[in-house]
Amino acid sequence: MRVERFESIETHGLVRLAAATPEASVADVGANAEAILRLAREAAAKGADIVLFPELCLSSYAIDDLHLQDALLDRVEAEIGRLIEASADLPVLLVGAPVRRSGRLYNAALVIEGGRLLGVVPKSYLPNYREYYEKRWFAPGAGLTGLDIELAGHHAPFGPDLIFAAGNRADFSFHVEICEDYWAALPPSTFGALAGALILCNLSASNIIVGKARDRDLLSAAQSIRCIAAYAYSAAGYGESTTDMAWDGQAMVHEMGDLLAQSARFGDAPEIIYADIDAQRLRLERMRNGTFNDTAEAMGHPEQRFRRVTFDAMGAGERGRLYRPVRRFPFVPADPLQLDADCYEAFNIQVEGLVTRFRATSGKHFVIGVSGGLDSTHALIVAAKACDRLGLPRSAILGYTMPGFATGEHTKANAWRLMKALGVTGEEIDIRPAARQMLADMHHPFAKGEALYDVTFENVQAGLRTDYLFRLANRHGGFVVGTGDLSELALGWCTYGVGDHMSHYAVNSGVPKTLIQYLIRWCIATNQFDAETDSILQAIVDQEISPELVPADASGAMQSTESRVGPYALNDFFLHHIVRWGQPPSKVAFLAWHAWRDVDAGAWPPGYPDDAKQSYDLPTIRHWLDNFLYRFFTISQFKRSALPNGPKVSAGGALSPRGDWRAPSDGRATLWLDELAEKMGRAAEN
């Protein structure tokens, strides 16, 4: 794939929407048309596919009875013709204007593209309460189906029953409604979405009063969630008549509840905001959500009542930049205002699951292997909080550190320090004698003094640890708390069966490595434990991740997990976008590149250590993505098909065969690797 093609948003199912707030000139139709065209050309240069303007922006909204003056309406129609003629090299324009038809006047949205009037959508619901008086001037559009209109010398479909779709761009489809329509109990956009539109556009005037901006934001976000859609909104701004009302120019774009872009509001200059909408992701999510299709069926399949208007999208202008936030850590809470609440929920979901499972058993103890590493540390502090919830002394936790051939003194010391600080019952079992005996029984070269550290050597140690834990649980009337996490399950980085793959309850199985790191930091920041415990937790979260199964090399370097399977930051990114959304690998690479290519660009989670921040170039991302695809699709599913119980924690998903992910254990990664090779070329040999 050529780089410029890989960088282009349309290659990856993205649609660039611009929400524009032009300067309004009260009833000066010519000036309004000029303002619309200026912003349309500016948006075109930035690569916009759609430019959304406010309600009645061609005439101005707050002009009252002037709407019924033919002189004004004649000029509106003339300027509509001018806009259509000027649109030959512009993206899709959604422009609000008063439109005459069959002796009635409609508050309408004009859909203009490529020198054509694609359609005219009348406002369905007209507010006529408090400060609103629209029924004095306009006829409602609700129920008008299958109609056409002649306007400014152009013939076009007319009605709220229209969906617009690009014939040359998959998933580029949109519906249009106007202001009050989305305040209704059943917004027209709901039916537009059920009929197939992925992008919902609202041309609004909407005067501002205290608190109304929050209400608009809530409605837009909620509609985008409920309809599994993007919702774009643009309201009238400065220059509109303030006889009895004021205007703030609010514009925003939401995608399934996520705010992609918003305007400054109350400005003194025209404004455009841009958002790259992931239309492919929206379609994929609708495919996953059976309730969405069930609703369409219950509503009599609205797609049978909508007309589909097609056009060819231009895709011109600057297309390399990405106008959407891409989270580096999709499993980590990103909103600073919600951070504490989200971490509290994630941590306590684990605690709740463990408490409930403990109550359902006849056991008296939690049994857990404590290595001094990240995962066992997190499982241990979850178990400590579970004891607190149950009213049990933390000594009910039986923690075992089990040094093997490569266990570092530092990590073992951290394990002991943590167990003592938490007040759990700690004990040490040296597994090396049993491991030597097993390796000798197997005639393994290590037993004869050879430095062979193969998978058998590693798994003998991992398996013995788990075997001891299960027998200790039998011995002491308890159950084994699993420590393995979601990232390891995705990569198959666990020893199957009698190994770290197995436990009585896998408390970390829904939590990826990047979230475990952040939850431990959150526990420190919010004083979930005492100062001594916090200092130990900080030391553990700062150390390099290692299974410590292979002795250090000649230079003293310990076995590094991330050098084998790749950075967990990238692996968790790949996991989220492939498993949660089903996106093709080339798109995952594109998104990862935008998220990780510049350490100074974009937001990092609050409190993330500066010295841990890093960037990854595209070849590095590609290398580890190939590795992830192979491990995830080819060699690891049989382990996930036999998982013990564990709580789902994140909307990003889990890998339980009883939950989010069901797949054949004998699958292959060929299809995904081929897609990546087709779009990006063959990976470089290492």
C-alpha positions in Angstrom: 0.0 0.0 0.0 1.3 3.5 -0.8 1.8 5.6 2.3 -0.4 8.4 1.1 -3.2 5.8 0.6 -2.7 4.3 4.0 -2.8 7.7 5.6 -6.1 8.7 3.9 -9.2 8.5 6.1 -11.6 7.1 3.5 -9.3 4.0 3.2 -10.3 3.1 6.8 -14.0 3.8 6.7 -13.9 7.3 8.2 -16.1 10.2 7.2 -15.0 13.8 7.9 -17.8 16.0 9.1 -17.5 19.8 9.5 -20.0 21.6 11.7 -20.0 25.2 10.7 -21.3 28.3 12.5 -21.3 31.2 10.0 -21.8 34.8 10.9 -25.5 35.6 10.5 -26.8 38.7 8.8 -30.4 39.3 9.8 -32.6 38.7 6.7 -29.7 39.6 4.4 -29.9 36.5 2.3 -27.1 37.4 0.0 -24.7 38.1 2.9 -25.7 34.8 4.5 -25.1 32.9 1.3 -21.6 34.4 1.0 -20.9 33.4 4.6 -22.0 29.9 3.9 -19.8 29.6 0.8 -16.8 30.9 2.6 -17.0 28.3 5.3 -17.9 25.6 2.8 -14.7 26.3 0.8 -12.6 26.4 3.9 -14.0 23.0 5.0 -13.4 21.6 1.5 -9.7 22.5 1.8 -9.6 20.6 5.1 -10.9 17.5 3.4 -14.5 17.6 4.8 -17.0 15.2 3.3 -20.1 16.9 4.9 -20.5 20.5 6.0 -23.4 21.0 8.4 -24.8 24.5 8.8 -27.5 25.8 11.2 -31.2 25.9 10.8 -32.6 28.7 8.5 -29.0 30.0 8.1 -29.8 31.3 4.6 -32.6 33.6 5.7 -31.7 33.9 9.4 -33.9 32.3 12.0 -35.3 35.0 14.3 -36.9 37.2 11.6 -40.5 36.2 12.5 -43.1 37.5 10.0 -40.4 38.4 7.5 -40.4 34.7 6.6 -43.8 35.3 4.9 -42.5 38.0 2.6 -42.2 36.9 -1.0 -39.3 39.3 -1.6 -37.3 37.5 1.0 -38.4 34.0 -0.3 -37.6 34.9 -3.9 -34.1 35.9 -2.9 -33.7 32.7 -0.8 -34.6 30.7 -3.9 -32.2 32.6 -6.0 -29.4 32.1 -3.5 -30.2 28.4 -3.4 -29.6 28.2 -7.1 -26.3 30.0 -6.6 -25.2 27.6 -3.8 -26.1 24.6 -6.0 -24.0 26.0 -8.9 -21.1 26.7 -6.6 -21.2 23.2 -5.1 -19.6 21.5 -8.1 -16.3 21.2 -6.3 -17.5 21.3 -2.7 -18.4 18.5 -0.3 -22.0 17.7 0.7 -23.6 20.9 2.1 -26.5 20.8 4.6 -28.0 24.3 4.6 -31.1 25.5 6.4 -33.6 27.6 4.4 -37.3 28.5 4.2 -38.8 26.7 1.2 -42.1 27.1 -0.6 -44.1 24.1 -1.8 -47.8 23.7 -2.7 -48.8 26.9 -1.0 -47.1 26.2 2.2 -43.8 27.3 3.7 -41.4 24.8 5.3 -38.5 25.1 7.6 -36.2 22.9 5.6 -32.7 21.4 5.2 -31.2 21.5 1.7 -28.8 18.7 0.8 -26.5 19.9 -1.9 -23.6 18.2 -3.6 -21.6 18.2 -6.8 -23.8 20.8 -8.5 -27.0 18.9 -7.6 -29.8 19.4 -5.1 -29.9 15.9 -3.7 -33.0 16.4 -1.5 -35.0 18.8 0.7 -35.9 17.6 4.2 -38.7 19.6 6.0 -38.7 20.0 9.8 -41.1 17.4 11.2 -42.0 19.0 14.6 -42.5 22.7 15.0 -42.2 24.2 18.5 -45.1 26.5 19.4 -44.6 27.1 23.1 -42.9 29.6 25.3 -40.7 31.7 23.1 -41.4 29.6 20.0 -44.0 30.5 17.4 -43.0 28.4 14.3 -46.5 27.2 13.4 -47.3 30.9 12.6 -45.0 30.6 9.6 -44.2 27.0 8.8 -46.1 23.8 7.9 -44.9 20.6 9.6 -43.1 18.0 7.6 -44.1 14.9 9.6 -45.9 12.3 7.5 -44.9 13.8 4.1 -43.5 10.8 2.2 -42.8 10.0 -1.4 -42.9 13.7 -2.6 -40.8 15.8 -4.8 -40.1 19.5 -5.2 -39.1 22.0 -7.9 -36.7 24.5 -6.4 -34.4 27.0 -8.1 -34.7 25.1 -11.3 -33.8 21.8 -9.8 -36.0 18.7 -9.2 -35.4 16.8 -6.0 -37.0 14.4 -3.5 -38.8 16.2 -0.7 -39.7 14.8 2.8 -38.4 13.5 6.0 -38.2 10.0 4.5 -34.8 10.4 2.9 -31.5 8.8 3.6 -28.4 10.0 1.7 -25.6 7.6 0.8 -22.3 7.8 -1.1 -22.3 5.2 -3.8 -18.5 5.2 -4.0 -17.8 5.0 -0.2 -19.0 2.1 2.0 -20.7 3.1 5.2 -21.0 6.8 4.2 -24.7 7.4 4.9 -26.6 10.1 6.7 -30.0 11.3 7.8 -31.1 14.9 8.4 -33.4 16.4 11.0 -33.9 19.9 12.3 -33.7 21.4 15.8 -36.9 20.5 17.6 -37.0 17.1 15.9 -34.5 15.7 18.4 -36.3 17.1 21.4 -39.3 15.0 20.4 -40.2 11.7 22.2 -39.6 9.9 18.9 -37.0 11.8 16.9 -37.1 11.3 13.1 -33.4 10.4 13.3 -34.3 7.2 15.3 -36.2 5.9 12.3 -33.4 7.2 9.9 -30.9 5.2 11.9 -33.2 2.1 11.9 -33.4 2.5 8.2 -29.6 2.4 7.8 -28.2 5.9 8.3 -25.0 5.9 10.3 -24.5 9.6 10.6 -27.4 11.7 12.0 -27.3 15.5 11.3 -29.2 18.2 13.1 -29.5 21.8 11.7 -30.5 23.9 14.7 -31.1 27.5 15.6 -31.8 26.9 19.4 -31.5 30.1 21.4 -29.4 29.8 24.5 -30.6 29.9 28.1 -28.8 28.8 31.3 -28.3 25.1 31.3 -29.6 24.5 27.8 -26.1 23.7 26.3 -25.9 20.7 28.8 -29.3 19.5 27.7 -28.3 19.6 24.0 -25.1 17.8 24.8 -27.0 15.1 26.7 -29.6 14.7 23.9 -26.9 14.4 21.2 -24.8 12.0 23.2 -27.8 9.8 24.2 -29.2 9.7 20.6 -25.8 8.6 19.3 -25.7 5.8 21.9 -29.2 4.7 21.4 -29.0 4.7 17.6 -25.5 3.3 17.5 -24.6 6.3 15.3 -22.8 9.6 15.1 -24.8 12.6 15.9 -23.7 16.0 14.6 -25.3 19.3 15.7 -24.8 22.9 14.6 -26.8 25.8 16.1 -27.0 29.5 15.2 -24.4 31.8 16.6 -23.4 35.4 16.6 -25.1 37.9 14.3 -28.6 36.3 14.7 -31.2 38.7 15.9 -31.3 39.1 19.7 -34.6 41.0 19.9 -35.9 38.6 22.6 -33.3 35.7 22.5 -29.6 35.1 22.4 -27.5 32.6 20.5 -24.3 30.7 21.5 -23.3 28.9 18.3 -23.0 25.5 19.9 -21.7 22.8 17.6 -20.7 19.2 18.5 -20.3 15.8 17.2 -20.8 12.6 19.2 -20.1 9.0 18.3 -21.8 6.3 20.4 -21.7 8.7 23.3 -18.1 9.9 22.8 -17.6 13.6 22.2 -15.4 13.9 19.1 -15.5 17.7 18.7 -17.2 20.8 20.1 -17.3 24.5 19.4 -16.1 27.3 21.6 -19.6 29.0 21.8 -20.2 32.7 22.2 -17.6 33.6 19.7 -17.2 36.8 17.6 -16.1 35.0 14.5 -17.3 32.2 12.2 -16.2 28.8 13.5 -15.8 25.3 12.0 -15.2 22.1 14.0 -14.1 18.9 12.4 -14.7 15.3 13.3 -13.6 12.1 11.6 -16.5 9.7 12.2 -15.7 6.0 12.2 -18.7 4.9 10.1 -17.2 1.4 9.7 -17.1 1.0 13.5 -20.8 2.1 13.7 -21.8 -0.5 11.2 -19.9 -3.2 12.9 -21.4 -2.4 16.3 -24.9 -2.5 14.8 -24.1 -6.0 13.4 -23.2 -7.1 17.0 -26.3 -5.5 18.6 -29.3 -7.8 18.0 -31.6 -5.4 19.8 -31.0 -2.7 17.1 -32.3 -5.1 14.4 -35.1 -6.3 16.7 -36.2 -2.7 17.1 -36.2 -2.2 13.3 -38.4 -5.3 13.0 -40.7 -4.1 15.8 -41.1 -0.8 14.0 -42.1 -2.5 10.7 -38.6 -2.2 9.1 -38.4 1.6 8.4 -35.9 1.0 5.6 -39.0 0.0 3.5 -40.5 3.4 4.0 -37.3 5.5 3.3 -36.0 6.6 0.0 -32.3 6.3 -0.6 -30.6 9.2 -2.4 -27.1 8.3 -3.7 -24.2 10.5 -4.7 -20.5 10.2 -5.3 -18.4 11.6 -2.5 -15.4 13.8 -3.5 -12.8 12.9 -0.8 -10.7 16.0 -1.8 -8.7 18.4 0.2 -6.3 17.6 3.1 -6.9 14.0 4.1 -3.8 13.0 6.1 -4.6 14.6 9.4 -7.0 12.8 11.8 -9.7 14.8 13.4 -10.7 12.4 16.2 -9.2 11.5 19.6 -7.6 8.1 19.5 -6.9 6.8 23.0 -3.5 5.3 23.6 -4.9 3.1 26.3 -8.5 2.2 25.3 -9.1 0.2 28.5 -7.9 2.9 30.8 -10.4 5.6 32.0 -9.6 8.7 30.0 -11.9 11.5 31.3 -10.2 13.3 34.2 -13.6 14.2 35.6 -14.7 10.6 35.7 -11.4 9.0 36.4 -11.9 8.3 40.1 -15.4 7.0 39.6 -14.3 4.7 36.7 -11.4 3.3 38.6 -13.5 2.8 41.7 -16.0 0.8 39.6 -13.3 -1.3 37.9 -11.6 -2.2 41.2 -14.8 -2.9 43.0 -16.2 -5.1 40.2 -13.3 -7.4 40.9 -13.9 -7.2 44.7 -17.6 -7.9 44.3 -17.0 -10.9 42.0 -14.5 -12.4 44.5 -16.8 -11.7 47.5 -19.7 -13.3 45.9 -17.7 -16.4 44.8 -16.2 -16.7 48.3 -19.7 -16.6 49.9 -20.9 -19.3 47.5 -18.1 -21.7 48.6 -17.6 -23.5 51.9 -14.0 -22.4 52.0 -12.3 -20.4 54.8 -9.3 -19.0 52.9 -8.2 -17.3 49.8 -5.1 -19.1 48.4 -2.9 -17.0 46.1 0.6 -17.2 44.7 2.4 -13.9 45.3 5.4 -13.4 43.0 6.1 -9.7 43.6 5.0 -9.1 40.0 2.2 -6.9 38.7 -0.7 -9.4 38.3 -0.3 -11.2 41.6 0.0 -7.9 43.4 -3.2 -6.7 42.0 -5.1 -9.9 42.7 -3.7 -9.8 46.3 -5.0 -6.2 46.9 -8.4 -7.2 45.5 -8.5 -10.1 47.8 -7.5 -7.9 50.8 -10.4 -5.6 50.0 -12.7 -8.6 49.7 -11.7 -9.7 53.2 -12.5 -6.2 54.4 -15.9 -6.4 52.7 -16.6 -9.9 54.2 -15.5 -8.8 57.7 -12.7 -11.3 57.7 -9.2 -10.7 58.9 -6.7 -10.4 56.1 -4.9 -13.4 57.6 -7.6 -15.4 55.9 -5.6 -14.9 52.7 -2.9 -17.5 52.4 -0.2 -16.0 50.3 2.7 -18.2 48.9 5.8 -17.0 47.3 7.4 -19.9 45.4 10.9 -19.0 44.1 12.1 -20.9 41.1 15.3 -21.0 39.1 15.1 -17.4 38.0 13.3 -15.7 40.8 14.9 -12.3 41.6 15.7 -11.4 45.1 14.1 -8.0 44.5 10.8 -9.3 43.4 10.7 -11.9 46.1 11.5 -9.3 48.7 8.6 -7.1 47.3 6.3 -10.1 47.7 7.2 -10.6 51.3 7.0 -6.9 52.1 3.6 -6.6 50.5 2.2 -9.7 52.3 3.4 -8.3 55.6 2.1 -4.8 55.0 -1.3 -6.1 54.1 -1.4 -8.5 57.1 -2.0 -11.7 55.1 -0.6 -15.1 56.1 2.6 -15.5 54.2 4.7 -18.6 53.5 7.5 -19.6 51.1 7.8 -22.8 49.2 10.9 -23.4 47.2 9.8 -25.2 44.0 13.3 -25.9 42.8 13.8 -29.3 44.3 10.5 -30.6 42.9 11.3 -29.0 39.5 14.7 -30.7 39.4 13.1 -34.0 40.2 10.5 -33.5 37.5 13.0 -32.4 34.9 15.2 -35.4 35.8 12.3 -37.8 35.5 11.7 -36.4 32.1 15.4 -36.7 31.1 15.5 -33.0 30.4 19.1 -31.8 29.5 18.9 -29.2 32.3 18.9 -32.0 34.9 22.3 -33.1 33.4 23.7 -29.6 33.8 23.0 -28.2 30.4 21.8 -24.6 30.2 18.7 -25.4 28.1 15.9 -23.1 29.0 13.1 -24.2 26.7 9.3 -24.1 27.1 9.4 -27.4 29.1 11.8 -25.8 31.5 9.6 -22.8 31.9 6.3 -24.7 32.2 7.6 -27.2 34.8 8.0 -24.2 37.1 4.7 -22.5 36.2 2.8 -25.8 36.5 4.3 -26.8 39.8 3.3 -23.4 41.3 -0.3 -23.9 40.3 -0.3 -27.5 41.4 0.9 -26.5 44.9 -1.7 -23.8 45.1 -4.6 -26.2 44.3 -3.3 -28.8 46.8 -2.8 -26.1 49.4 -6.4 -25.0 48.8 -7.5 -28.6 49.5 -5.3 -28.8 52.6 -6.6 -25.5 54.2 -10.2 -25.4 53.0 -9.8 -22.5 50.5 -9.9 -21.7 46.9 -7.3 -20.5 44.5 -7.5 -16.9 43.3 -6.2 -16.6 39.8 -3.7 -13.8 38.9 -3.5 -14.0 35.1 -4.9 -11.0 33.2 -6.8 -10.3 30.0 -3.7 -9.3 28.0 -2.0 -12.6 28.7 -5.1 -14.5 27.7 -5.2 -12.6 24.4 -1.6 -13.5 23.7 -1.7 -17.0 25.1 1.1 -16.0 27.5 0.0 -18.4 30.2 0.7 -22.1 30.9 -2.4 -24.2 30.0 -4.2 -26.4 32.5 -2.2 -26.9 35.6 -0.4 -23.6 35.2 -1.2 -19.9 35.6 -4.1 -20.4 33.1 -6.1 -22.2 35.8 -7.6 -21.2 39.2 -10.9 -21.5 41.1 -11.7 -17.9 40.3 -9.8 -15.8 37.7 -10.3 -12.3 39.3 -8.0 -10.6 36.8 -9.3 -12.3 33.6 -11.3 -9.2 32.5 -8.6 -6.7 33.3 -5.8 -6.0 30.7 -2.2 -5.3 31.8 -2.4 -1.5 31.1 -5.5 -1.2 33.3 -4.0 -3.3 36.1 -1.0 -0.8 36.1 -3.4 2.1 36.3 -5.6 0.6 38.9 -2.6 0.0 41.2 -1.6 3.7 40.6 -5.2 4.7 41.5 -5.1 2.7 44.7 -1.9 4.6 45.6 -3.3 8.0 44.6 -6.6 7.5 46.5 -5.1 6.0 49.7 -6.9 2.7 49.4 -4.2 1.2 51.7 -1.6 2.6 54.2 1.6 4.5 53.3 3.8 1.5 53.7 1.7 -0.6 51.3 1.6 2.3 48.8 5.4 2.5 48.7 5.6 -1.2 47.9 2.9 -1.0 45.3 4.8 1.9 43.6 8.0 -0.2 43.5 6.1 -3.1 41.9 4.4 -1.0 39.3 7.6 0.6 38.3 9.6 -2.6 37.7 10.0 -4.3 34.3 7.5 -7.0 33.6 9.1 -10.5 33.6 7.8 -14.1 34.2 11.2 -14.8 35.9 11.3 -18.4 34.6 14.7 -18.2 32.8 17.9 -17.2 34.5 19.6 -13.9 33.7 21.9 -13.9 30.7 25.7 -13.2 30.8 25.1 -9.5 31.1 22.7 -10.0 34.0 19.6 -9.0 32.0 16.4 -10.7 33.2 13.9 -12.4 30.9 11.6 -9.6 29.5 8.0 -10.4 28.7 7.6 -7.4 26.4 10.7 -8.2 24.4 9.0 -11.6 23.6 5.4 -10.7 23.0 5.6 -7.0 22.4 4.7 -3.9 24.5 1.5 -4.4 26.4 0.5 -0.9 25.5 0.3 -1.9 21.8 -1.1 -5.4 22.5 -3.9 -3.9 24.6 -4.6 -1.4 21.8 -4.7 -4.2 19.2 -6.9 -6.3 21.5 -9.5 -3.6 22.0 -9.9 -2.6 18.3 -9.9 -6.2 16.9 -12.0 -8.0 19.5 -14.3 -5.2 20.7 -15.0 -3.6 17.3 -13.9 -6.3 14.8 -11.9 -3.7 12.8 -9.5 -5.0 10.1 -5.8 -5.1 11.0 -4.8 -2.4 8.5 -7.1 0.0 10.2 -5.9 -1.0 13.6 -2.4 -0.2 12.5 -3.6 3.2 11.2 -5.3 4.1 14.5 -2.3 2.8 16.5 0.0 4.9 14.4 -2.0 8.1 15.1 -2.2 7.2 18.8 1.4 6.4 19.3 3.6 8.1 16.7 4.2 11.3 18.7 4.7 11.3 22.4 3.8 15.0 22.7 0.5 14.7 20.7 -2.8 13.7 22.3 -3.8 13.2 25.9 -2.1 10.8 28.3 -4.2 9.4 31.2 -4.0 11.7 34.2 -1.1 10.9 36.4 0.7 8.8 33.8 4.5 8.9 34.6 6.5 11.2 32.2 9.4 8.7 32.1 7.1 5.9 31.0 5.8 7.9 28.0 7.0 6.7 24.6 6.2 6.6 21.0 6.2 3.8 18.3 6.8 4.2 14.6 4.8 2.4 12.0 7.3 -0.4 11.3 7.3 -1.2 15.0 3.5 -1.2 15.2 3.3 -3.4 12.2 5.8 -5.9 13.6 4.0 -6.3 16.9 0.6 -6.4 15.2 1.7 -9.3 13.0 2.9 -11.0 16.2 -0.4 -10.3 18.0 -2.5 -11.6 15.1 -0.6 -14.9 15.0 -0.7 -15.4 18.7 -4.3 -14.4 19.1 -5.9 -16.2 16.2 -3.6 -19.2 15.8 -2.1 -20.4 19.0 -4.1 -19.2 22.0 -7.8 -19.8 21.5 -7.8 -23.3 23.1 -6.7 -21.7 26.3 -9.5 -19.2 26.3 -12.0 -21.9 25.5 -11.3 -23.5 28.9 -11.2 -20.4 31.1 -12.3 -20.5 34.8 -14.9 -18.0 35.9 -14.0 -14.3 36.3 -15.7 -11.0 36.2 -16.1 -8.8 33.1 -14.8 -5.4 34.0 -14.5 -3.2 31.0 -16.8 -2.3 28.1 -13.8 -3.1 26.0 -14.8 -6.7 26.5 -13.6 -10.0 28.0 -12.4 -13.3 26.5 -14.6 -15.8 28.3 -16.2 -18.4 26.1 -19.4 -17.8 28.1 -19.3 -14.1 27.5 -17.9 -11.7 24.9 -15.8 -13.9 22.8 -16.6 -17.3 21.2 -14.2 -18.7 18.6 -12.9 -22.0 17.3 -9.9 -23.4 19.1 -8.3 -24.6 15.8 -8.5 -21.3 13.9 -5.8 -19.7 11.9 -4.6 -16.1 11.6 -4.1 -16.3 7.8 -7.0 -14.1 6.8 -6.0 -11.3 9.2 -2.3 -11.5 8.2 -3.2 -11.5 4.5 -5.4 -8.4 5.0 -2.6 -6.6 6.6 -0.1 -7.6 3.9 -2.5 -6.6 1.1 -3.1 -3.1 2.6 0.4 -2.4 3.9 2.8 -4.8 2.0 4.7 -7.7 3.4 6.3 -7.1 6.8 10.1 -6.6 6.8 12.2 -9.6 7.9 13.7 -9.4 11.3 
